[in-house]
Amino acid sequence: MLTRIIMNNFFYIGFLSFSVLGLLLADWKYSIAFFSDSRRLATAKAIGIVMALLLLFDILGVVNNIFTTNQSYVTGLHVVSRNLPVEEFIFLFLLCYFCLILYSTIKNKLVSKDIKDV
């Protein structure tokens, strides 16, 4: 019973946390986005602004009963209502950070390709 609760309720948040950690380590090792230069505050602000917009969208969906959450897969810690779990914040951070890393990687590859072609 306890194993089932741990696997169901904490697997998702564990998976999200492990994924964020993997992105942070890759970013740190290869200096892709956040660890690439001294403009870390601008990077953090960009992630924060996009997260705030996505959270606003989520909150509006939850308040209007458009979005729901399967309670058997979340920890039980909620913010605005039962349908906005803490895991949503981690997921949105993961989504924004992944997109930033993907954008930075593509931009750096295109810039380095242009330099080699000259």
KOLZARO-488352 format. One record per residue (C-alpha): x, y, z; chain. Coordinates in Angstrom, 3 decimals. Example, Ala and Ser with C-alpha at 12.3 -4.5 7.8 and 13.67 -1.06 7.14 Angstrom:
2
px = 12.300 py = -4.500 pz = 7.800 lumlum = A $
px = 13.670 py = -1.060 pz = 7.140 lumlum = A $
This chain:
118
px = 0.000 py = 0.000 pz = 0.000 lumlum = A $
px = 2.729 py = 2.484 pz = 0.971 lumlum = A $
px = 4.770 py = 1.519 pz = -2.078 lumlum = A $
px = 1.767 py = 2.163 pz = -4.316 lumlum = A $
px = 1.228 py = 5.606 pz = -2.738 lumlum = A $
px = 4.883 py = 6.514 pz = -3.169 lumlum = A $
px = 4.972 py = 5.265 pz = -6.748 lumlum = A $
px = 1.749 py = 6.997 pz = -7.733 lumlum = A $
px = 1.918 py = 10.231 pz = -5.766 lumlum = A $
px = 5.636 py = 10.951 pz = -5.864 lumlum = A $
px = 6.703 py = 9.420 pz = -9.176 lumlum = A $
px = 5.571 py = 12.409 pz = -11.250 lumlum = A $
px = 7.211 py = 15.044 pz = -9.057 lumlum = A $
px = 10.333 py = 12.879 pz = -8.852 lumlum = A $
px = 10.436 py = 12.490 pz = -12.625 lumlum = A $
px = 9.989 py = 16.241 pz = -13.124 lumlum = A $
px = 12.685 py = 17.057 pz = -10.551 lumlum = A $
px = 15.087 py = 14.558 pz = -12.130 lumlum = A $
px = 14.435 py = 16.111 pz = -15.548 lumlum = A $
px = 15.052 py = 19.652 pz = -14.274 lumlum = A $
px = 18.268 py = 18.472 pz = -12.638 lumlum = A $
px = 19.373 py = 16.902 pz = -15.929 lumlum = A $
px = 18.718 py = 20.160 pz = -17.794 lumlum = A $
px = 20.597 py = 22.158 pz = -15.168 lumlum = A $
px = 23.591 py = 19.824 pz = -15.324 lumlum = A $
px = 23.672 py = 19.864 pz = -19.134 lumlum = A $
px = 23.359 py = 23.654 pz = -19.154 lumlum = A $
px = 26.135 py = 23.976 pz = -16.582 lumlum = A $
px = 28.490 py = 21.556 pz = -18.345 lumlum = A $
px = 28.038 py = 22.947 pz = -21.861 lumlum = A $
px = 27.206 py = 26.599 pz = -20.933 lumlum = A $
px = 24.095 py = 26.624 pz = -23.093 lumlum = A $
px = 21.638 py = 29.138 pz = -21.651 lumlum = A $
px = 21.622 py = 30.142 pz = -18.001 lumlum = A $
px = 25.299 py = 29.397 pz = -17.412 lumlum = A $
px = 26.501 py = 30.808 pz = -20.744 lumlum = A $
px = 27.200 py = 34.408 pz = -19.793 lumlum = A $
px = 26.818 py = 37.057 pz = -17.145 lumlum = A $
px = 23.273 py = 37.952 pz = -18.219 lumlum = A $
px = 21.772 py = 35.273 pz = -15.993 lumlum = A $
px = 19.277 py = 37.717 pz = -14.520 lumlum = A $
px = 17.799 py = 38.360 pz = -17.971 lumlum = A $
px = 17.522 py = 34.609 pz = -18.555 lumlum = A $
px = 15.812 py = 34.116 pz = -15.199 lumlum = A $
px = 13.424 py = 36.984 pz = -15.944 lumlum = A $
px = 12.541 py = 35.482 pz = -19.330 lumlum = A $
px = 11.737 py = 32.131 pz = -17.738 lumlum = A $
px = 9.761 py = 33.861 pz = -14.976 lumlum = A $
px = 7.688 py = 35.964 pz = -17.362 lumlum = A $
px = 6.734 py = 33.022 pz = -19.566 lumlum = A $
px = 5.963 py = 30.888 pz = -16.493 lumlum = A $
px = 3.733 py = 33.654 pz = -15.110 lumlum = A $
px = 1.796 py = 33.835 pz = -18.383 lumlum = A $
px = 1.371 py = 30.060 pz = -18.523 lumlum = A $
px = 0.285 py = 29.969 pz = -14.857 lumlum = A $
px = -2.266 py = 32.680 pz = -15.510 lumlum = A $
px = -3.596 py = 30.592 pz = -18.403 lumlum = A $
px = -3.702 py = 27.517 pz = -16.109 lumlum = A $
px = -5.458 py = 29.387 pz = -13.311 lumlum = A $
px = -8.091 py = 30.693 pz = -15.717 lumlum = A $
px = -8.629 py = 27.163 pz = -17.024 lumlum = A $
px = -8.923 py = 25.738 pz = -13.511 lumlum = A $
px = -11.315 py = 28.445 pz = -12.299 lumlum = A $
px = -13.538 py = 27.884 pz = -15.339 lumlum = A $
px = -13.440 py = 24.070 pz = -14.841 lumlum = A $
px = -11.660 py = 23.507 pz = -18.148 lumlum = A $
px = -8.559 py = 21.836 pz = -16.644 lumlum = A $
px = -8.676 py = 19.018 pz = -14.138 lumlum = A $
px = -6.009 py = 16.900 pz = -12.448 lumlum = A $
px = -5.921 py = 13.185 pz = -11.748 lumlum = A $
px = -5.363 py = 13.330 pz = -7.991 lumlum = A $
px = -3.853 py = 9.859 pz = -7.819 lumlum = A $
px = -0.674 py = 11.071 pz = -9.565 lumlum = A $
px = 0.123 py = 14.216 pz = -7.581 lumlum = A $
px = 1.490 py = 14.781 pz = -4.077 lumlum = A $
px = -1.604 py = 16.495 pz = -2.738 lumlum = A $
px = -0.037 py = 19.964 pz = -2.369 lumlum = A $
px = -2.217 py = 22.422 pz = -4.248 lumlum = A $
px = -2.092 py = 26.161 pz = -4.893 lumlum = A $
px = -5.291 py = 27.816 pz = -6.112 lumlum = A $
px = -7.548 py = 24.774 pz = -6.177 lumlum = A $
px = -7.397 py = 20.975 pz = -6.245 lumlum = A $
px = -6.706 py = 21.155 pz = -9.962 lumlum = A $
px = -3.517 py = 23.230 pz = -9.716 lumlum = A $
px = -0.936 py = 21.057 pz = -7.967 lumlum = A $
px = 2.622 py = 22.075 pz = -7.092 lumlum = A $
px = 3.837 py = 19.749 pz = -9.838 lumlum = A $
px = 2.383 py = 22.181 pz = -12.375 lumlum = A $
px = 4.925 py = 24.826 pz = -11.331 lumlum = A $
px = 7.798 py = 22.384 pz = -11.780 lumlum = A $
px = 6.407 py = 21.246 pz = -15.137 lumlum = A $
px = 6.083 py = 24.832 pz = -16.396 lumlum = A $
px = 9.636 py = 25.619 pz = -15.274 lumlum = A $
px = 10.841 py = 22.476 pz = -17.054 lumlum = A $
px = 8.960 py = 23.449 pz = -20.215 lumlum = A $
px = 10.277 py = 27.026 pz = -20.248 lumlum = A $
px = 13.844 py = 26.005 pz = -19.410 lumlum = A $
px = 13.860 py = 23.270 pz = -22.063 lumlum = A $
px = 12.603 py = 25.705 pz = -24.701 lumlum = A $
px = 15.281 py = 28.215 pz = -23.693 lumlum = A $
px = 18.008 py = 25.558 pz = -23.936 lumlum = A $
px = 16.676 py = 24.377 pz = -27.301 lumlum = A $
px = 16.540 py = 27.940 pz = -28.633 lumlum = A $
px = 20.049 py = 28.735 pz = -27.356 lumlum = A $
px = 21.475 py = 25.536 pz = -28.811 lumlum = A $
px = 19.964 py = 26.145 pz = -32.245 lumlum = A $
px = 21.027 py = 29.790 pz = -32.184 lumlum = A $
px = 24.598 py = 28.890 pz = -31.200 lumlum = A $
px = 24.811 py = 26.186 pz = -33.879 lumlum = A $
px = 23.535 py = 28.560 pz = -36.559 lumlum = A $
px = 25.946 py = 31.301 pz = -35.476 lumlum = A $
px = 28.906 py = 28.921 pz = -35.418 lumlum = A $
px = 27.864 py = 27.573 pz = -38.849 lumlum = A $
px = 27.737 py = 31.118 pz = -40.270 lumlum = A $
px = 31.207 py = 31.849 pz = -38.882 lumlum = A $
px = 32.658 py = 28.671 pz = -40.427 lumlum = A $
px = 31.113 py = 29.470 pz = -43.821 lumlum = A $
px = 32.797 py = 32.890 pz = -44.026 lumlum = A $
